[in-house]
Amino acid sequence: MHGFMRIAFAGTPAFAATSLGALLDAGFEVGLVLSQPDRPAGRGQHLQPSAVKRLALDRGIPTLCPASLRPERAGAQTELALQQLRAAAPDVLVVAAYGLLLPQTVLDLPRGLPLGRATIGAINIHASLLPRWRGAAPVVRAIEAGDTRTGITIMQMDAGLDTGPILLAEAVDIDASITAGALTEILAQLGGRLIVTALREIEHGRLQARAQPDEGVTYAHKVEKREAWIDWNEPAERLASRVRAFDPFPGACSSMGGQTIKFWRARALAASTVPSAALATPGTIQAIGAEGIVVACGQGSLCLTQLQRPGGRRLAATEFLAGTALAVGARWRSPATGIANSADER
């Protein structure tokens, strides 16, 4: 059914591999795949292919992994990738979390599919409801901000940062306890379904593009490791959201006794539910019990329920406490925010 539409696909992580798999399973012809170069991973830091590259090779699809596609940085790999992309003569380039800048020269390479009176050459699968959370980390930033819904937008690519016209969009609710990893999996499945729907609708001339609204634009900046450090002066509600947003990367953390401890599960407590909460300095342990480790924040308190020592595994608070001596009154230290210092830890 889809034999006359030739697709090139560009993507890197598991999120993108789900969409590639959906296209292949739906019968679309993907003639060439672009993915980021292999990266060191695991304890041995051996080079590992991306999820998209693994799937493409398993399906026998030619795959290229240039470090850049920008003509001004053209090396041998870039030149080869551009040559093979031209030779593949795709009708459309489908992009999902590729992670590399696609210059206009690349966006102009596909022959294009009819879309009304125009053509569409490049389509992006973006994990937010545009124009909210344009950029690199839309899932993390949505959870961190306390958003109650997000979704997938299938958009026509242009030279801007996620600024192109919208083809399809579908929303999902953000559960109050969901992590970035779990939400990404949900959105990956939705993205795979919507890109198949979009291409089928384009085939039958039933899809129209609409410009993104001018209002509601936000940017999802790339997550940096330094953001992992908890600033205990912030409200507990925001910190609880950040713990979920930073799972699985980079993992929210703070320091105690010279060790960096990661927090994987936490919930906010109102100040009225914690004894002497109003008197506690942010970062101070207020209570330790079966439910978790309660820590004072700028507003309210954070109850830590799942933690991880360096080199260890994730543990429920009761298991963690069995191997770590913590006392009420001790203070967590977050060097990046200047909160507390080693003299305060006891």
Summary of the structure (lengths in Angstrom):
residues: 346
radius of gyration: 23.3
end to end distance: 68.9
largest distance: 70.6
contacts: 1125
relative contact order: 0.10
helix: 30%
strand: 29%
